[in-house]
Amino acid sequence: MTIPFLILAALTIAGIAAAMYLRNLVHCILALTLGFAGLAALYLQLDAQFVGFTQILVYVGAVAILAVFAIMMTRSAGPMAQPVFSSSWIKGGCVAGAVFAVLAWAIDRSATSLEMLPPQPEVAVRQIGDALMRRFVLPLEIMGLLLTAALIGAVLIAMQEKPEMQ
């Protein structure tokens, strides 16, 4: 493992851990964005440019910012009193530990089967972009239109005035 990998891994883990433990929703989303950015940097370091740039565009640029706007538009500014730990944190920790143990065991047992894999084909980001802009341009445009309509619908639902009680 190299020093940049360790720094990016620590940044990613710190961002995701902060997203789990912070109580303010806006701070949680911003910490999650930091974790997404660290994950994208790890993909870029592993020469997976398409996945890394997609991670930046979709998760950092769209999902996280949309979540921040949604929270800011729908939540009140007042602080909300919440307990630090939930009532079932011990059970959740046990389940998480068991899942981690099973996954670690499965990865350890399957490491020997990875030796026989054929070489990966070389696919450049330019080839993927050419395919999206030539062969799959209609589905790409329909998806953009659908996401725009969903965003407008979410804004309209969030902006609806609540009836005043008399």
Secondary structure, DSSP 8 states (H G I E B T S, - for coil): --HHHHHHHHHHHHHHHHHHH--SHHHHHHHHHHHHHHHHHHHHHTT-HHHHHHIIIIIIIIIHHHHHHHHHHHS-SS-----SS-TTHHHHHHHHHHHHHHHHHHHHHHGGGGGG--------HHHHHHIIIIISHHHHHHHHHHHHHHHHHHHHHHH-------
